[in-house]
Amino acid sequence: MRSSSPATKALRRNIQTVSNVSTRRNLKCFQFQQIRSFGSGGDEIKMPVPNMGDSITEGSIAEWVKNEGEYVAVDDVIVVIETDKVAVDVRAEVAGTISKLHAEVDDVVEVGQPLIDITPGEPPEGYEASTPSQEEAKPVEQQQPASSSSAPSTPAPTPTASKTSSSPGPSPAPISTSNSGSSSFNRNETRVPMTRLRKVISRNLKNAQNTAAMLTTFQEVDMTNLMTIRKQYKDTFQEKHGVKLGFNSAFIKASAMALMDIPIVNATIDNDTEEIIYRDFADVSVAVATPTGLLTPCLRNVESLSISGVELAMAELVDKARSNKITIEDLAGGTFSVTNGGVYGSMMSTPIINMPQTAILGMHATKMRPMVVDGEVKPRPVMYLAMSYDHRLIDGREAVTFLCNIRDKIEDPIRMFLDC
């Protein structure tokens, strides 16, 4: 049998190396598949629509950050794809010039289809890599002259929605009515297409109303002791942990402990099998208002976290949500939700369940109200709590007991430390 020549052995080693590299590359679910084509202009990298999560198969083009003919460095954001859950930044895997874009704004693209062609190469003469700090500083520099100039006497033009923006367009500017002698008034309307995220939020909220037998129960809670603790220790807490001590963390922690005491509130219904699923962990979804809509990032295993742990985890998720860096993993799951309309001054509301969860706690504004304390009427800081729940699974006794459990822990925070 003829032995292999050195050239043949080297060729086999190269083939095996390429095979191993390809195997490792295919195992990375979020890494782009590169399709290399050869032409007179050199190697061209074809970037397809990346994998954006286990349950996401498509998205819509929200914004092209870079255009054809522009040079991109590695990790530069080229396009923003809006999915049913989050907006995904698609970044350049290689440095080069964009030779072709395979979709336009508002087009629906599926995972794996061609998206961008890049011709690798050196940056053109005079190219300067932009940094986040430089990009963020530009709008500020542009706005400063405007603030110092006098306001125009004519009404501001009604803004129109930009097709390259993933967030809803600005509301129409108010109409100036300072000229009392005018006999006519402007009555403009601006139509803005619903974003993909807004459509999903609308569909999910309506689905919750159509599916669950929702009922809301209320309680009032005396915030005196919790406010005293916060006032006394907020500076020490921030100095040690690097985050501010708020009220949300106490309610989130109290909710998690109540979920462990009353497991049915932490359960859910499997509509396909008509079974009840119980959990021995408390993953709390926290409603966060963002420029693109309401998001509910999830705090994991809150039953095992301290107050400082809740504050740190919540601060990280809120920052990611508001800076459009939230991921699918941050939003997935959740066994219970907490929403705080009190930051906007809400006195009372009936929050909608975040399906497939079966309950949600609504916090509201704290106001001084008269309360009977030891037989005397005294002014106390009071918050109204609301808990909406799915009456198909949770009976009134469990719902009221659950909400009173939270109330008792807030009015006497030592209960949270003693777990009683």
Sine and cosine of phi, psi and omega as CSV:
sin_phi,cos_phi,sin_psi,cos_psi,sin_omega,cos_omega
0.00,0.00,0.73,-0.68,-0.09,-1.00
-0.97,0.24,0.73,-0.69,0.01,-1.00
-0.98,0.21,0.46,-0.89,-0.02,-1.00
-0.96,0.28,0.60,-0.80,0.04,-1.00
-0.97,0.25,0.33,-0.94,0.05,-1.00
-0.83,0.56,-0.62,0.78,-0.01,-1.00
-0.90,0.43,-0.64,0.77,0.00,-1.00
-0.91,0.41,-0.69,0.72,0.03,-1.00
-0.87,0.49,-0.66,0.75,0.01,-1.00
-0.90,0.44,-0.65,0.76,0.02,-1.00
-0.89,0.46,-0.66,0.75,0.01,-1.00
-0.90,0.44,-0.66,0.75,0.02,-1.00
-0.89,0.46,-0.64,0.77,0.01,-1.00
-0.91,0.42,-0.66,0.75,0.02,-1.00
-0.89,0.46,-0.68,0.74,0.00,-1.00
-0.91,0.42,-0.64,0.77,0.02,-1.00
-0.88,0.47,-0.71,0.70,0.02,-1.00
-0.88,0.48,-0.64,0.77,0.02,-1.00
-0.89,0.46,-0.69,0.73,0.01,-1.00
-0.90,0.43,-0.68,0.74,0.01,-1.00
-0.89,0.46,-0.67,0.74,0.00,-1.00
-0.90,0.43,-0.63,0.78,0.02,-1.00
-0.89,0.45,-0.71,0.70,0.01,-1.00
-0.90,0.43,-0.60,0.80,-0.02,-1.00
-0.92,0.39,-0.65,0.76,-0.02,-1.00
-0.93,0.37,-0.37,0.93,0.00,-1.00
-0.97,0.25,-0.29,0.96,0.00,-1.00
-1.00,0.02,0.97,-0.26,-0.15,-0.99
-0.93,0.36,-0.42,0.91,-0.05,-1.00
-0.98,-0.18,0.05,1.00,-0.01,-1.00
-1.00,0.00,0.63,-0.78,-0.03,-1.00
-0.92,0.40,0.58,-0.82,0.16,-0.99
-1.00,0.09,0.84,-0.55,-0.01,-1.00
-0.99,-0.13,0.78,-0.62,0.07,-1.00
-0.91,-0.40,0.92,-0.39,-0.11,-0.99
-0.99,-0.14,0.83,-0.56,0.06,-1.00
-0.90,-0.44,0.50,-0.87,-0.07,-1.00
-0.94,-0.35,0.72,-0.70,0.04,-1.00
-0.47,-0.88,-0.13,-0.99,-0.04,-1.00
-0.93,0.38,-0.41,0.91,-0.03,-1.00
-1.00,0.05,0.06,1.00,-0.02,-1.00
0.97,-0.23,-0.09,-1.00,-0.02,-1.00
-0.92,0.39,0.68,-0.73,0.03,-1.00
-0.86,-0.51,0.78,-0.63,-0.01,-1.00
-0.99,-0.12,0.83,-0.56,0.04,-1.00
-0.97,-0.23,0.90,-0.43,-0.02,-1.00
-0.98,-0.17,0.87,-0.49,0.05,-1.00
-1.00,0.08,0.13,-0.99,0.10,-1.00
-0.89,0.45,0.83,-0.56,-0.10,-0.99
-0.97,0.25,0.24,-0.97,0.14,-0.99
-0.93,0.36,0.82,-0.57,-0.10,-1.00
-0.92,-0.39,0.22,0.98,0.01,-1.00
0.62,-0.78,0.35,-0.94,-0.09,-1.00
-0.88,0.48,-0.63,0.78,-0.11,-0.99
-0.98,-0.20,0.11,0.99,-0.07,-1.00
-0.96,-0.30,0.85,-0.52,-0.02,-1.00
-0.93,-0.36,-0.23,0.97,-0.03,-1.00
-0.43,-0.90,0.19,-0.98,0.06,-1.00
-0.34,-0.94,0.11,-0.99,0.01,-1.00
-0.89,-0.45,0.58,-0.81,0.00,-1.00
-0.94,0.34,0.91,-0.42,0.00,-1.00
-1.00,-0.01,-0.64,0.77,-0.07,-1.00
-0.32,-0.95,0.74,-0.67,0.18,-0.98
-1.00,-0.02,0.95,-0.31,0.01,-1.00
-0.97,0.26,-0.56,0.83,0.06,-1.00
-0.87,-0.49,0.48,-0.88,-0.03,-1.00
-0.88,-0.47,0.15,-0.99,0.03,-1.00
-0.86,0.51,0.67,-0.74,0.01,-1.00
1.00,-0.01,-0.19,0.98,0.00,-1.00
-1.00,0.07,0.52,-0.86,0.05,-1.00
-1.00,0.02,0.66,-0.75,0.03,-1.00
-0.80,-0.61,0.62,-0.78,0.11,-0.99
-1.00,-0.06,0.21,-0.98,0.03,-1.00
-0.87,0.49,0.72,-0.70,0.01,-1.00
0.97,0.23,0.08,1.00,0.14,-0.99
-0.93,0.36,0.67,-0.75,0.06,-1.00
-0.96,0.27,0.82,-0.57,-0.01,-1.00
-0.99,-0.16,-0.67,0.74,-0.09,-1.00
-0.52,-0.86,0.49,-0.87,0.09,-1.00
-0.93,-0.36,0.85,-0.53,0.02,-1.00
-0.96,-0.29,0.82,-0.57,0.00,-1.00
-1.00,-0.07,0.84,-0.54,0.01,-1.00
-0.96,-0.28,-0.08,-1.00,0.01,-1.00
-0.91,0.41,-0.31,0.95,-0.11,-0.99
-0.87,-0.50,-0.72,0.69,-0.05,-1.00
-0.61,-0.79,0.22,-0.98,0.14,-0.99
-1.00,-0.07,0.77,-0.64,-0.09,-1.00
-0.95,-0.32,0.80,-0.59,0.09,-1.00
-0.99,0.10,0.85,-0.52,0.07,-1.00
-0.99,-0.11,0.87,-0.50,-0.11,-0.99
-0.95,-0.31,0.43,-0.90,0.00,-1.00
-0.95,0.30,0.75,-0.66,0.04,-1.00
-1.00,0.08,-0.42,0.91,0.00,-1.00
-0.74,-0.67,0.35,-0.94,0.07,-1.00
-1.00,0.03,0.69,-0.72,0.00,-1.00
0.19,-0.98,-0.20,-0.98,-0.03,-1.00
-0.97,-0.25,0.72,-0.69,0.02,-1.00
-0.95,0.31,0.87,-0.48,-0.04,-1.00
-0.99,-0.12,-0.42,0.91,-0.01,-1.00
-0.33,-0.94,0.64,-0.77,0.14,-0.99
-0.93,-0.37,0.77,-0.64,-0.13,-0.99
-1.00,-0.10,0.13,0.99,0.01,-1.00
-0.48,-0.88,0.30,-0.96,0.03,-1.00
-0.90,-0.45,0.19,-0.98,0.02,-1.00
-0.86,0.52,0.67,-0.74,-0.01,-1.00
0.98,0.17,-0.10,0.99,0.08,-1.00
-0.94,0.35,0.59,-0.81,0.09,-1.00
-1.00,-0.01,0.82,-0.58,-0.02,-1.00
-0.86,-0.50,0.59,-0.81,-0.01,-1.00
-0.98,-0.20,0.48,-0.88,0.01,-1.00
-0.85,0.52,0.78,-0.62,0.04,-1.00
0.99,-0.17,-0.31,0.95,-0.03,-1.00
-0.98,0.19,0.44,-0.90,-0.02,-1.00
-0.85,0.53,0.65,-0.76,-0.04,-1.00
-0.79,-0.61,-0.76,0.65,-0.11,-0.99
-0.63,-0.77,0.65,-0.76,0.15,-0.99
-0.93,-0.36,0.77,-0.64,0.01,-1.00
-0.81,-0.59,0.75,-0.66,0.10,-1.00
-0.99,-0.16,0.94,-0.34,-0.04,-1.00
-0.88,0.48,0.55,-0.83,0.03,-1.00
0.07,-1.00,0.04,-1.00,0.01,-1.00
-0.99,0.17,0.45,-0.89,0.02,-1.00
-0.90,0.43,0.52,-0.85,0.01,-1.00
-0.93,0.36,0.26,-0.97,-0.03,-1.00
-0.90,0.43,0.73,-0.69,0.00,-1.00
1.00,0.05,0.02,1.00,-0.01,-1.00
-0.95,0.31,0.72,-0.69,0.06,-1.00
-0.83,-0.55,0.81,-0.58,0.01,-1.00
-0.94,0.35,0.78,-0.62,0.00,-1.00
-0.99,0.15,0.57,-0.82,0.04,-1.00
-0.92,-0.38,0.42,-0.91,-0.01,-1.00
-0.83,0.56,-0.61,0.79,-0.05,-1.00
-0.92,0.39,-0.58,0.82,0.02,-1.00
-0.93,0.36,-0.66,0.75,-0.03,-1.00
-0.92,0.39,-0.63,0.77,-0.03,-1.00
-0.95,0.32,-0.45,0.89,-0.05,-1.00
-0.98,0.21,-0.39,0.92,-0.08,-1.00
-0.88,0.48,-0.76,0.65,-0.01,-1.00
-0.87,0.49,-0.56,0.83,0.00,-1.00
-0.91,0.41,-0.67,0.74,-0.01,-1.00
-0.91,0.42,-0.55,0.84,-0.03,-1.00
-0.97,0.24,-0.47,0.88,-0.06,-1.00
-0.99,0.12,-0.42,0.91,-0.08,-1.00
-0.88,0.48,-0.71,0.71,0.02,-1.00
-0.89,0.46,-0.57,0.82,-0.05,-1.00
-0.91,0.41,-0.59,0.81,-0.04,-1.00
-0.94,0.34,-0.44,0.90,-0.04,-1.00
-1.00,0.05,-0.28,0.96,-0.02,-1.00
-0.99,0.12,0.39,-0.92,-0.01,-1.00
-0.96,0.29,0.49,-0.87,-0.03,-1.00
-0.94,0.33,0.62,-0.78,0.01,-1.00
-0.94,0.35,0.48,-0.88,-0.02,-1.00
-0.99,0.16,-0.36,0.93,0.00,-1.00
-1.00,0.04,0.42,-0.91,0.01,-1.00
-0.89,0.46,0.57,-0.82,0.02,-1.00
-0.93,0.37,0.61,-0.79,0.00,-1.00
-0.92,0.39,0.51,-0.86,0.04,-1.00
-0.96,0.29,0.83,-0.56,-0.04,-1.00
-0.95,0.31,0.46,-0.89,0.08,-1.00
-0.92,-0.39,0.39,-0.92,-0.06,-1.00
-0.98,0.20,0.75,-0.66,0.06,-1.00
-0.99,0.15,0.74,-0.67,0.00,-1.00
-0.95,0.31,-0.22,0.98,-0.03,-1.00
-0.99,-0.13,0.24,0.97,-0.02,-1.00
-0.94,-0.35,0.69,-0.73,0.01,-1.00
-1.00,0.10,-0.19,0.98,0.00,-1.00
-0.96,-0.28,0.40,-0.92,0.01,-1.00
-0.85,0.53,0.53,-0.85,0.00,-1.00
-0.92,0.39,0.28,-0.96,-0.03,-1.00
-0.92,0.38,0.43,-0.90,0.04,-1.00
-0.94,0.34,0.46,-0.89,0.01,-1.00
-0.86,0.51,0.59,-0.80,0.01,-1.00
-0.92,0.39,0.56,-0.83,0.01,-1.00
-0.89,0.45,0.57,-0.82,-0.03,-1.00
-0.99,0.13,0.77,-0.64,0.00,-1.00
-0.96,0.29,0.76,-0.65,0.01,-1.00
-0.83,-0.56,0.44,0.90,-0.05,-1.00
-0.93,0.37,-0.42,0.91,0.00,-1.00
-1.00,0.05,1.00,-0.08,-0.08,-1.00
-0.93,0.36,-0.30,0.95,-0.03,-1.00
-0.99,0.11,-0.09,1.00,-0.03,-1.00
-0.95,0.30,0.69,-0.73,-0.01,-1.00
-0.99,-0.16,-0.05,1.00,-0.01,-1.00
-0.77,-0.64,0.45,-0.89,-0.01,-1.00
-0.77,-0.64,0.55,-0.83,0.08,-1.00
-0.98,0.22,0.68,-0.73,0.02,-1.00
-0.69,-0.72,0.95,0.32,-0.05,-1.00
-1.00,0.00,0.50,-0.86,0.11,-0.99
-0.83,-0.56,0.65,-0.76,0.03,-1.00
-0.88,-0.48,0.86,-0.52,0.03,-1.00
-0.99,-0.11,0.78,-0.62,-0.01,-1.00
-0.82,-0.58,0.81,-0.59,0.02,-1.00
-0.91,0.43,0.62,-0.79,0.06,-1.00
-0.92,0.40,0.71,-0.71,0.07,-1.00
-0.95,0.31,0.29,-0.96,0.01,-1.00
-0.87,0.49,-0.64,0.77,0.00,-1.00
-0.91,0.42,-0.66,0.75,0.02,-1.00
-0.90,0.44,-0.61,0.79,0.05,-1.00
-0.89,0.46,-0.68,0.74,-0.01,-1.00
-0.91,0.41,-0.68,0.73,0.03,-1.00
-0.86,0.52,-0.71,0.70,0.00,-1.00
-0.88,0.48,-0.70,0.71,-0.03,-1.00
-0.91,0.42,-0.66,0.75,-0.03,-1.00
-0.93,0.36,-0.64,0.77,0.00,-1.00
-0.92,0.40,-0.66,0.75,0.02,-1.00
-0.93,0.36,-0.58,0.82,0.06,-1.00
-0.89,0.45,-0.60,0.80,0.04,-1.00
-0.90,0.44,-0.67,0.74,0.02,-1.00
-0.92,0.40,-0.60,0.80,-0.04,-1.00
-0.98,0.21,-0.40,0.92,-0.11,-0.99
-0.99,-0.14,-0.78,0.63,-0.11,-0.99
-0.99,0.11,0.50,-0.87,0.16,-0.99
-1.00,-0.01,0.99,0.13,-0.17,-0.98
-0.98,0.18,0.69,-0.72,0.06,-1.00
-0.64,-0.77,0.55,-0.83,-0.04,-1.00
-0.85,-0.53,0.73,-0.69,0.09,-1.00
-0.88,-0.47,0.47,-0.88,-0.13,-0.99
-0.81,-0.59,0.44,-0.90,0.12,-0.99
-0.53,-0.85,0.43,-0.90,0.17,-0.99
-0.95,-0.32,0.58,-0.82,-0.06,-1.00
-0.78,-0.63,0.73,-0.68,0.04,-1.00
-0.99,0.14,0.89,-0.46,-0.10,-0.99
-1.00,-0.03,0.13,0.99,-0.13,-0.99
-0.82,0.57,-0.81,0.59,-0.09,-1.00
-0.92,0.39,-0.66,0.75,0.00,-1.00
-0.91,0.41,-0.64,0.77,0.02,-1.00
-0.92,0.38,-0.57,0.82,0.04,-1.00
-0.91,0.42,-0.70,0.72,0.02,-1.00
-0.88,0.47,-0.70,0.71,-0.02,-1.00
-0.89,0.45,-0.70,0.72,-0.01,-1.00
-0.89,0.46,-0.59,0.81,-0.07,-1.00
-0.97,0.23,-0.58,0.82,-0.15,-0.99
-0.90,-0.43,0.03,1.00,-0.11,-0.99
-0.89,0.46,-0.63,0.78,-0.01,-1.00
-0.93,0.36,-0.69,0.72,0.03,-1.00
-0.90,0.45,-0.65,0.76,0.00,-1.00
-0.88,0.47,-0.73,0.68,-0.02,-1.00
-0.92,0.39,-0.58,0.82,0.01,-1.00
-0.90,0.43,-0.61,0.79,-0.04,-1.00
-0.99,0.13,-0.68,0.73,-0.15,-0.99
-0.98,-0.20,-0.25,0.97,0.05,-1.00
0.99,0.16,0.12,0.99,0.06,-1.00
-0.74,-0.67,0.39,-0.92,0.01,-1.00
-0.98,0.22,0.51,-0.86,0.06,-1.00
-1.00,-0.02,0.91,-0.41,0.00,-1.00
-0.93,-0.36,-0.14,-0.99,0.03,-1.00
-1.00,0.00,-0.46,0.89,-0.05,-1.00
-0.84,0.55,-0.67,0.74,-0.07,-1.00
-0.88,0.47,-0.60,0.80,0.02,-1.00
-0.91,0.41,-0.67,0.74,0.01,-1.00
-0.94,0.35,-0.61,0.80,0.03,-1.00
-0.91,0.41,-0.70,0.71,0.02,-1.00
-0.91,0.41,-0.68,0.73,0.03,-1.00
-0.89,0.45,-0.60,0.80,0.04,-1.00
-0.90,0.43,-0.69,0.72,0.00,-1.00
-0.88,0.47,-0.65,0.76,0.02,-1.00
-0.93,0.38,-0.62,0.78,0.05,-1.00
-0.92,0.40,-0.56,0.83,0.05,-1.00
-0.89,0.45,-0.57,0.82,0.05,-1.00
-0.95,0.31,-0.53,0.85,0.01,-1.00
-0.97,0.24,-0.53,0.85,-0.04,-1.00
-0.80,-0.60,0.99,0.12,-0.17,-0.99
-0.88,0.48,-0.43,0.90,-0.08,-1.00
-0.91,0.42,-0.49,0.87,0.02,-1.00
-0.95,0.32,-0.41,0.91,0.00,-1.00
-1.00,-0.01,0.01,1.00,-0.06,-1.00
-1.00,-0.04,0.09,-1.00,0.05,-1.00
-0.55,-0.84,0.30,-0.96,0.00,-1.00
-0.98,-0.21,0.78,-0.63,0.16,-0.99
-1.00,0.00,0.98,-0.21,-0.10,-1.00
-0.92,0.40,-0.43,0.90,-0.02,-1.00
-0.96,0.29,-0.66,0.75,-0.05,-1.00
-0.98,-0.22,-0.11,0.99,-0.05,-1.00
0.83,0.55,0.72,0.69,0.05,-1.00
-0.88,-0.47,0.40,-0.92,0.09,-1.00
-0.98,-0.19,0.78,-0.63,-0.02,-1.00
-0.96,-0.26,0.89,-0.46,0.05,-1.00
-0.99,-0.12,0.56,-0.83,0.04,-1.00
-0.84,-0.53,0.57,-0.82,0.08,-1.00
-0.97,-0.22,0.37,0.93,0.04,-1.00
-0.68,-0.74,0.40,-0.92,-0.01,-1.00
-0.87,-0.49,0.97,-0.25,0.10,-0.99
-0.97,-0.23,0.93,-0.37,-0.13,-0.99
-0.98,-0.21,0.84,-0.54,0.09,-1.00
-1.00,0.06,0.74,-0.67,-0.04,-1.00
-0.91,-0.41,0.84,-0.54,-0.01,-1.00
-0.94,0.35,0.79,-0.62,-0.01,-1.00
-0.78,-0.63,0.82,-0.57,0.05,-1.00
-0.99,0.14,0.80,-0.60,0.02,-1.00
-0.82,-0.58,0.24,-0.97,0.01,-1.00
-0.85,0.52,-0.45,0.89,-0.04,-1.00
-0.99,-0.10,-0.14,0.99,-0.01,-1.00
0.60,-0.80,-0.04,-1.00,-0.04,-1.00
-0.99,0.13,0.79,-0.61,0.07,-1.00
-0.87,-0.49,0.43,-0.90,-0.01,-1.00
-0.77,-0.64,0.96,0.28,0.07,-1.00
-0.88,0.47,0.45,-0.89,-0.18,-0.98
-0.93,-0.38,0.77,-0.64,0.13,-0.99
-1.00,-0.03,0.83,-0.56,-0.10,-0.99
-1.00,0.00,0.62,-0.79,0.11,-0.99
0.75,0.67,0.79,0.61,-0.02,-1.00
-0.91,0.42,-0.45,0.89,0.01,-1.00
-0.87,0.49,-0.37,0.93,-0.02,-1.00
-0.97,-0.22,-0.01,1.00,-0.04,-1.00
-1.00,-0.08,0.50,-0.87,0.15,-0.99
-0.99,0.11,0.10,-0.99,0.06,-1.00
-0.87,0.50,-0.67,0.74,0.03,-1.00
-0.91,0.41,-0.61,0.79,0.05,-1.00
-0.89,0.45,-0.63,0.77,0.04,-1.00
-0.91,0.42,-0.70,0.71,-0.01,-1.00
-0.89,0.46,-0.69,0.73,-0.01,-1.00
-0.91,0.41,-0.71,0.70,-0.01,-1.00
-0.91,0.41,-0.64,0.77,-0.01,-1.00
-0.93,0.37,-0.66,0.75,0.01,-1.00
-0.88,0.47,-0.64,0.77,0.01,-1.00
-0.91,0.41,-0.70,0.71,-0.03,-1.00
-0.93,0.36,-0.65,0.76,0.01,-1.00
-0.90,0.44,-0.65,0.76,0.03,-1.00
-0.90,0.44,-0.67,0.74,0.02,-1.00
-0.91,0.41,-0.62,0.78,-0.03,-1.00
-0.92,0.40,-0.68,0.73,-0.08,-1.00
-0.98,0.17,-0.31,0.95,0.06,-1.00
-0.98,-0.18,0.20,0.98,0.06,-1.00
0.88,0.47,0.56,0.83,0.02,-1.00
-0.90,-0.43,0.23,0.97,-0.01,-1.00
-0.93,0.37,0.54,-0.84,-0.01,-1.00
-0.92,-0.40,0.20,-0.98,0.02,-1.00
-0.87,0.49,-0.64,0.77,-0.02,-1.00
-0.89,0.45,-0.55,0.84,0.00,-1.00
-0.92,0.38,-0.45,0.89,-0.07,-1.00
-0.99,-0.13,-0.30,0.95,-0.10,-0.99
-0.94,0.33,0.51,-0.86,0.09,-1.00
0.99,0.15,-0.46,-0.89,-0.06,-1.00
0.97,-0.26,0.77,-0.63,0.03,-1.00
-0.94,-0.35,-0.18,0.98,-0.05,-1.00
-0.31,-0.95,0.47,-0.88,-0.03,-1.00
-0.82,-0.57,0.47,-0.88,0.08,-1.00
-0.76,-0.65,0.76,-0.65,0.06,-1.00
-0.77,-0.64,0.59,-0.80,-0.08,-1.00
-0.82,-0.57,1.00,-0.06,0.07,-1.00
-0.99,0.17,-0.13,0.99,-0.02,-1.00
-0.90,0.43,-0.44,0.90,0.01,-1.00
-0.91,0.41,-0.33,0.94,0.05,-1.00
-0.97,-0.24,0.08,1.00,0.06,-1.00
1.00,-0.10,0.15,0.99,-0.03,-1.00
-0.91,0.42,0.75,-0.67,0.03,-1.00
-1.00,0.05,-0.62,0.78,-0.04,-1.00
-0.31,-0.95,0.54,-0.84,0.01,-1.00
-0.40,-0.92,0.15,-0.99,0.10,-1.00
-0.86,-0.51,1.00,0.00,-0.08,-1.00
-0.90,0.44,0.48,-0.88,0.00,-1.00
-1.00,-0.06,0.69,-0.73,-0.04,-1.00
-0.88,0.47,0.63,-0.77,0.07,-1.00
-1.00,-0.01,1.00,0.02,-0.07,-1.00
-0.88,0.48,0.55,-0.83,0.12,0.99
-1.00,0.04,0.33,0.95,0.08,-1.00
-0.92,0.39,0.20,-0.98,-0.07,-1.00
-0.87,-0.49,0.05,1.00,0.01,-1.00
-0.34,-0.94,0.42,-0.91,0.04,-1.00
-0.53,-0.85,0.64,-0.77,0.02,-1.00
-0.98,-0.21,0.76,-0.64,0.05,-1.00
-0.94,-0.34,0.85,-0.52,0.09,-1.00
-0.99,-0.11,0.42,-0.91,-0.05,-1.00
-0.65,-0.76,-0.06,-1.00,-0.08,-1.00
-0.93,0.36,0.60,-0.80,0.06,-1.00
-1.00,-0.03,0.84,-0.55,-0.03,-1.00
-0.76,-0.65,0.48,-0.87,0.09,-1.00
-0.96,0.29,0.83,-0.55,-0.02,-1.00
-0.69,-0.73,0.43,-0.90,0.04,-1.00
-0.96,0.27,0.75,-0.66,0.04,-1.00
-0.72,-0.70,0.49,-0.87,0.06,-1.00
-1.00,0.02,0.90,-0.44,-0.01,-1.00
-0.82,-0.57,0.89,-0.45,-0.01,-1.00
0.80,0.60,0.66,0.75,0.06,-1.00
0.99,0.14,0.04,1.00,0.00,-1.00
-0.84,-0.54,0.57,-0.82,0.05,-1.00
-1.00,0.10,0.87,-0.49,-0.04,-1.00
-0.75,-0.66,0.49,-0.87,0.09,-1.00
-0.97,0.25,0.76,-0.65,-0.01,-1.00
-0.68,-0.73,0.55,-0.83,0.11,-0.99
-0.96,0.26,0.90,-0.43,-0.13,-0.99
-0.85,-0.52,0.67,-0.74,0.13,-0.99
-0.89,-0.46,0.68,-0.74,0.12,-0.99
-1.00,0.00,0.78,-0.63,0.05,-1.00
-0.96,-0.27,0.61,-0.80,0.06,-1.00
-0.78,-0.63,0.69,-0.72,0.05,-1.00
-0.78,-0.63,0.92,-0.39,0.11,-0.99
-1.00,-0.03,0.66,-0.75,-0.06,-1.00
-0.57,-0.82,0.33,-0.94,0.00,-1.00
-1.00,0.05,0.95,-0.30,-0.08,-1.00
-0.94,0.35,-0.19,0.98,0.09,-1.00
-0.91,0.42,-0.50,0.86,-0.08,-1.00
-0.92,-0.39,-0.62,0.78,-0.11,-0.99
-0.96,-0.28,0.83,-0.56,0.06,-1.00
-0.99,0.13,0.27,-0.96,-0.03,-1.00
-0.86,0.50,-0.59,0.80,-0.01,-1.00
-0.88,0.47,-0.72,0.69,-0.01,-1.00
-0.92,0.39,-0.62,0.78,-0.03,-1.00
-0.91,0.42,-0.73,0.68,-0.01,-1.00
-0.92,0.38,-0.66,0.75,0.04,-1.00
-0.87,0.48,-0.65,0.76,0.01,-1.00
-0.89,0.47,-0.73,0.68,-0.05,-1.00
-0.93,0.36,-0.60,0.80,0.07,-1.00
-0.92,0.40,-0.54,0.84,0.06,-1.00
-0.87,0.49,-0.71,0.70,0.04,-1.00
-0.90,0.43,-0.71,0.70,0.01,-1.00
-0.83,0.56,-0.72,0.69,-0.05,-1.00
-0.89,0.46,-0.61,0.79,-0.01,-1.00
-0.95,0.31,-0.54,0.84,0.02,-1.00
-0.96,0.26,-0.66,0.75,-0.01,-1.00
-0.94,0.34,-0.47,0.88,0.05,-1.00
-0.74,-0.67,0.99,0.16,-0.12,-0.99
-0.84,0.54,-0.35,0.94,0.03,-1.00
-0.86,0.51,-0.45,0.90,0.04,-1.00
-0.86,0.51,-0.54,0.84,-0.01,-1.00
-0.94,0.35,-0.52,0.85,0.01,-1.00
-0.99,0.16,-0.49,0.87,0.02,-1.00
-1.00,-0.03,-0.13,0.99,-0.02,-1.00
0.82,0.58,0.84,0.54,0.01,-1.00
-0.58,-0.81,0.00,0.00,0.00,0.00
